[in-house]
Amino acid sequence: MNFDCARKLNVRRTGKTRDFYSRSFLFRELLPATIRAEDSELSRFQFECLNEFISDFNLYSLFVSIDSYDPNGNFLNFEFYSFYQLCQNYNQAISTLKQYGKYSHVDIVKDRNLANVGCAVFNSDIMPLNNWLDTEFFYYVKRHAGLHHLAQLMYAVPYKQTHRLRFSYHSSIDKVFGSQVSADEIEYFSLPFCLVWMYRFQQIDLQTLVGWLELLVGMTPKRLALLREMVNIGRYQNKAIAKRLNISDRVVSNYIAEAYNSITHLLPAPEIAGGNLSHCADLVRYYHFLSLAGASTNEFDYL
């Protein structure tokens, strides 16, 4: 059963929101860190960025991995991993990984992530946080590491149907995420890090990463939601997209035109053509990598 991710798009507008997808951040901060830093340093950079850009996130621990699964969705192994945690304790972190392997079969957050690629899921979406304290999974896996509130998302890995890139964001046992922290914000601020970890974990090359980051410059939450929808549903009619996102055909046309204008400098002059279908085809061709993040099922709050 798929997890119902439908909700109003909820990314708080601040100067930091605009800065995150700026050329300055993507190419002068994120890309150099990706190329030069050790995995542990890159984990720390991601940890600090999300704590900075998402107000009241209260992030205590970040775990990044590429997992392998059998055809039934049962966890097999961590193929690659990295982590950062306040009060870093390497031995404790390794112990937590080993415990996860033993008890992954009772990880119901993981099951929802597997069914909804790119969709951030909170453990508090499934049951009240206090109830988590009584679960087998919390007792054997999370308790000793001091982890409590969880937001987790998974991305597809290119050409590997049984693998997922996973981000697990945790608060400490004595804190929770702020009440205004939304799944939309976590998805929006995680996407560039999805791409850089694909490179660090040897799933794409540097030239591919640079090209994808270039296409993210200036990306807004609404444009990203629209492009994720277009790339993943495989239908380009305005009416189909408008119905999925609960907006008007006119608003869809405006966002498509805005997105198309952002890539015209990449198109050779003979390739620039008129018509909505042509524009949609070009956008899907360039932004195909958003298939890794799945379709957006958010409703736009555009008024």
C-alpha positions as CSV (number, residue, x, y, z in Angstrom):
1,M,0.0,0.0,0.0
2,N,1.4,3.4,-0.9
3,F,1.8,6.1,1.7
4,D,-0.4,9.0,1.0
5,C,1.9,12.0,0.6
6,A,-0.7,14.4,-0.7
7,R,-0.5,17.7,1.1
8,K,-0.2,21.5,0.5
9,L,3.3,22.4,-0.6
10,N,4.9,23.7,2.6
11,V,8.3,25.2,2.3
12,R,8.8,28.4,4.4
13,R,10.1,31.3,2.3
14,T,13.2,32.9,3.7
15,G,16.4,34.4,2.2
16,K,18.1,31.1,3.1
17,T,15.6,29.2,0.9
18,R,16.7,31.2,-2.1
19,D,20.4,30.9,-1.2
20,F,20.3,27.1,-1.1
21,Y,19.8,26.7,-4.8
22,S,22.0,29.7,-5.8
23,R,25.0,29.2,-8.0
24,S,27.2,30.4,-5.2
25,F,26.1,27.7,-2.8
26,L,25.9,24.8,-5.3
27,F,29.2,25.5,-7.0
28,R,31.3,27.4,-4.4
29,E,30.4,25.4,-1.3
30,L,28.6,22.2,-2.1
31,L,30.7,21.0,-5.1
32,P,34.1,21.7,-3.5
33,A,33.0,19.9,-0.3
34,T,31.9,17.0,-2.5
35,I,35.2,16.7,-4.3
36,R,37.6,17.5,-1.5
37,A,36.1,16.4,1.8
38,E,36.2,12.9,3.4
39,D,32.8,11.1,3.6
40,S,32.6,12.0,7.3
41,E,33.2,15.6,6.6
42,L,30.6,15.7,3.8
43,S,28.1,14.1,6.2
44,R,28.9,16.9,8.7
45,F,28.5,19.5,6.0
46,Q,25.0,18.1,5.1
47,F,24.1,18.0,8.8
48,E,25.1,21.6,9.4
49,C,23.4,22.8,6.2
50,L,20.0,21.3,7.0
51,N,20.2,22.5,10.6
52,E,20.9,26.0,9.2
53,F,18.4,26.1,6.3
54,I,15.5,24.4,8.1
55,S,14.4,26.3,11.1
56,D,13.9,24.3,14.3
57,F,15.0,21.1,12.7
58,N,16.9,20.2,15.9
59,L,18.9,17.7,14.0
60,Y,21.1,15.4,16.2
61,S,22.1,12.6,13.8
62,L,22.4,12.1,10.1
63,F,22.9,8.7,8.5
64,V,23.5,8.3,4.8
65,S,23.7,4.9,3.0
66,I,23.1,3.0,-0.1
67,D,21.1,-0.1,0.9
68,S,20.4,-3.3,-1.1
69,Y,17.1,-5.1,-0.9
70,D,15.8,-8.4,-2.1
71,P,12.8,-8.4,-4.6
72,N,10.4,-8.5,-1.7
73,G,11.8,-5.4,-0.1
74,N,13.7,-7.1,2.7
75,F,16.9,-5.4,3.7
76,L,20.1,-7.1,2.7
77,N,23.1,-4.9,3.4
78,F,24.6,-1.4,3.6
79,E,26.6,-1.2,0.4
80,F,28.0,2.3,1.3
81,Y,27.4,4.4,4.4
82,S,28.5,7.6,6.2
83,F,27.2,9.4,9.3
84,Y,27.5,12.4,11.5
85,Q,26.2,12.8,15.0
86,L,26.6,15.3,17.8
87,C,28.7,13.8,20.5
88,Q,30.1,11.5,17.8
89,N,30.7,8.0,19.0
90,Y,32.1,5.7,16.2
91,N,31.8,2.5,18.1
92,Q,28.2,3.2,19.1
93,A,27.3,4.1,15.5
94,I,28.8,0.8,14.2
95,S,26.9,-1.1,16.9
96,T,23.6,0.6,15.8
97,L,24.3,-0.5,12.2
98,K,24.8,-4.1,13.3
99,Q,21.6,-4.0,15.3
100,Y,19.7,-2.6,12.3
101,G,20.7,-5.6,10.3
102,K,19.1,-7.8,12.9
103,Y,15.9,-5.9,13.3
104,S,15.3,-4.3,9.9
105,H,12.3,-6.6,9.4
106,V,10.3,-4.5,12.0
107,D,11.3,-1.1,10.5
108,I,7.9,0.1,9.1
109,V,9.3,3.5,8.2
110,K,11.6,1.8,5.7
111,D,8.6,0.0,4.2
112,R,6.8,3.3,3.5
113,N,10.0,4.8,2.1
114,L,10.4,1.9,-0.3
115,A,6.9,2.4,-1.6
116,N,7.3,6.2,-2.0
117,V,10.6,7.1,-3.6
118,G,11.8,10.6,-2.7
119,C,9.0,11.2,-0.1
120,A,10.1,12.2,3.4
121,V,8.4,10.1,6.1
122,F,8.3,10.9,9.8
123,N,8.0,8.1,12.3
124,S,5.4,10.3,13.9
125,D,3.4,10.0,10.7
126,I,2.9,6.4,11.6
127,M,2.3,6.5,15.3
128,P,2.7,9.0,18.2
129,L,6.3,9.4,19.3
130,N,5.6,8.2,22.8
131,N,4.3,4.9,21.3
132,W,7.6,4.4,19.5
133,L,9.4,4.1,22.8
134,D,7.6,0.8,23.4
135,T,8.4,-0.8,20.0
136,E,10.9,-3.5,19.5
137,F,12.7,-1.5,16.8
138,F,13.3,1.4,19.1
139,Y,14.4,-0.7,22.0
140,Y,17.0,-2.7,20.1
141,V,18.1,-0.2,17.5
142,K,17.5,3.4,18.4
143,R,17.5,3.6,22.2
144,H,21.2,3.0,22.9
145,A,22.2,5.7,20.3
146,G,19.8,8.2,21.9
147,L,17.8,8.7,18.7
148,H,14.1,9.6,18.8
149,H,12.2,11.7,16.2
150,L,13.0,10.4,12.7
151,A,12.5,11.9,9.2
152,Q,13.7,9.5,6.5
153,L,13.6,9.4,2.7
154,M,15.0,7.1,0.0
155,Y,16.0,7.8,-3.6
156,A,16.3,5.4,-6.5
157,V,19.8,4.5,-7.7
158,P,20.5,4.7,-11.4
159,Y,20.2,1.3,-13.1
160,K,19.9,-0.6,-9.8
161,Q,16.4,-1.5,-9.0
162,T,17.2,-3.3,-5.8
163,H,19.2,-0.4,-4.3
164,R,18.2,2.8,-2.6
165,L,20.0,5.9,-1.3
166,R,18.8,6.6,2.2
167,F,18.9,9.7,4.4
168,S,17.9,9.2,8.0
169,Y,17.6,12.4,10.0
170,H,17.1,12.0,13.8
171,S,16.5,14.3,16.8
172,S,17.9,13.3,20.2
173,I,15.9,11.5,22.8
174,D,15.1,14.7,24.7
175,K,14.1,16.8,21.6
176,V,11.7,16.6,18.7
177,F,11.7,18.4,15.3
178,G,9.9,21.8,15.4
179,S,6.2,21.7,14.6
180,Q,6.7,23.7,11.4
181,V,9.3,21.4,9.9
182,S,7.6,19.8,6.9
183,A,8.3,16.8,4.6
184,D,8.4,19.3,1.7
185,E,11.3,21.2,3.3
186,I,13.2,18.1,3.9
187,E,12.7,16.9,0.4
188,Y,13.6,20.3,-1.1
189,F,16.9,20.7,0.9
190,S,17.9,17.1,0.6
191,L,17.8,16.8,-3.2
192,P,21.2,18.4,-4.0
193,F,22.8,16.1,-1.4
194,C,21.2,13.1,-3.1
195,L,23.1,14.0,-6.2
196,V,26.4,14.5,-4.5
197,W,26.2,11.3,-2.6
198,M,25.4,9.4,-5.8
199,Y,28.8,10.7,-7.0
200,R,30.6,10.0,-3.7
201,F,29.2,6.5,-3.6
202,Q,30.4,5.9,-7.2
203,Q,27.0,5.7,-8.9
204,I,27.6,8.7,-11.3
205,D,30.7,10.5,-12.5
206,L,31.7,14.1,-11.8
207,Q,30.7,15.4,-15.2
208,T,27.2,14.1,-14.7
209,L,27.0,15.6,-11.2
210,V,28.1,19.1,-12.5
211,G,25.5,19.0,-15.3
212,W,22.7,18.1,-12.9
213,L,23.7,20.7,-10.4
214,E,23.7,23.3,-13.2
215,L,20.1,22.5,-13.8
216,L,19.2,23.0,-10.2
217,V,20.5,26.6,-10.1
218,G,17.6,28.9,-9.1
219,M,15.2,26.0,-8.5
220,T,12.1,27.0,-6.5
221,P,10.0,24.5,-4.4
222,K,7.0,24.9,-6.8
223,R,9.1,24.4,-10.0
224,L,10.8,21.4,-8.4
225,A,7.4,19.8,-7.6
226,L,6.1,20.4,-11.1
227,L,9.3,18.9,-12.7
228,R,9.2,15.9,-10.5
229,E,5.6,15.3,-11.5
230,M,6.3,15.7,-15.3
231,V,9.4,13.4,-15.2
232,N,7.7,10.7,-13.3
233,I,4.1,10.5,-14.5
234,G,5.0,10.2,-18.2
235,R,2.1,12.4,-19.3
236,Y,2.6,16.0,-20.4
237,Q,-0.9,17.3,-20.9
238,N,-1.6,20.4,-18.8
239,K,-4.9,18.9,-17.7
240,A,-3.3,15.7,-16.4
241,I,-0.6,17.6,-14.5
242,A,-3.2,20.2,-13.2
243,K,-5.4,17.4,-11.9
244,R,-2.6,15.7,-10.1
245,L,-1.4,18.9,-8.5
246,N,-4.9,20.4,-7.9
247,I,-4.1,23.6,-9.8
248,S,-5.5,25.2,-12.9
249,D,-4.3,24.6,-16.5
250,R,-3.2,28.2,-16.7
251,V,-1.0,27.9,-13.6
252,V,0.6,24.8,-15.1
253,S,1.3,26.6,-18.3
254,N,3.0,29.5,-16.4
255,Y,5.2,27.1,-14.5
256,I,6.2,25.1,-17.6
257,A,7.1,28.4,-19.4
258,E,9.2,29.5,-16.4
259,A,11.0,26.2,-16.2
260,Y,11.6,26.1,-19.9
261,N,13.0,29.6,-19.9
262,S,15.5,28.5,-17.3
263,I,17.1,26.0,-19.7
264,T,16.9,27.8,-23.1
265,H,20.6,28.8,-22.7
266,L,21.5,25.1,-22.8
267,L,19.6,24.4,-26.0
268,P,21.2,24.9,-29.4
269,A,19.3,27.5,-31.3
270,P,17.8,25.1,-33.9
271,E,16.4,23.0,-31.0
272,I,14.4,25.8,-29.5
273,A,10.8,25.2,-30.6
274,G,7.4,26.5,-29.7
275,G,4.4,24.6,-28.3
276,N,3.7,23.3,-24.9
277,L,4.4,19.6,-25.8
278,S,7.8,20.5,-27.2
279,H,8.7,22.4,-24.1
280,C,7.6,19.6,-21.9
281,A,9.6,17.1,-23.9
282,D,12.7,19.2,-23.6
283,L,12.2,19.7,-19.8
284,V,11.8,15.9,-19.3
285,R,14.9,15.2,-21.4
286,Y,17.1,17.6,-19.3
287,Y,15.6,16.8,-15.9
288,H,15.3,13.1,-16.3
289,F,17.5,12.6,-13.2
290,L,14.5,13.7,-11.1
291,S,13.1,10.2,-11.6
292,L,15.5,9.3,-8.8
293,A,13.3,11.5,-6.5
294,G,10.0,10.1,-7.6
295,A,6.8,12.0,-8.4
296,S,5.5,14.9,-6.3
297,T,2.0,14.4,-5.0
298,N,1.8,17.8,-3.3
299,E,-1.0,20.2,-3.9
300,F,0.3,23.7,-4.8
301,D,-0.7,26.5,-2.4
302,Y,-0.1,29.2,-5.0
303,L,-2.6,31.9,-4.0
